[in-house]
Amino acid sequence: DDTSNLLLMGMARVECLGAEKYRPYRLERVRVMESSGEDSPEIESLRDRLMDLIEKRLELGTEGLSPGAIPSALFNQKQALSDKGMADTMSEVGDDMMKLIDNASGLADYTAATFLRNPFERQIVLSSIDVPTRLNRVAAFLAAEIDSNS
């Protein structure tokens, strides 16, 4: 109903094995799934590529992004910003948020949750265990989204 948005940053990737109970709240049995490929030599170049794509997406402005994805002050700002002003502001916010994410796995997950509009694409990225695969997938989906909005 668009009354609330919630962004969760997970502590670990898990597989849900089934509900233990439903009341007073749902309790799920899970198995921790270890990410692989975090120390791969290609990680740094994949991370840099994804950061470049994020910057390009932010230059397009906030259209199509969930209000919960980027600070609401930017969405609710009353003063008119030029396109360039909005792009600069969005780039600064995006850069600040990316600096808070200290690993490639978290960057891929955050980018998918924040910038990919298609829920099926987000799920494909988020369900990938291998970090280089996850980075490649989110980069490919984000590049396609940028191309379709340019």
HELIX and SHEET records of a PDB file:
HELIX    1   1 ILE A   43  GLU A   59  1                                  17    
HELIX    2   2 SER A   72  PHE A   75  1                                   4    
HELIX    3   3 ASP A   83  LEU A  100  1                                  18    
HELIX    4   4 ALA A  104  PHE A  115  1                                  12    
HELIX    5   5 PRO A  119  LEU A  126  1                                   8    
HELIX    6   6 VAL A  131  ASN A  149  1                                  19    
SHEET    1   A 2 VAL A  14  LYS A  21  0                                        
SHEET    2   A 2 LEU A  27  VAL A  32 -1                                        
END                                                                             
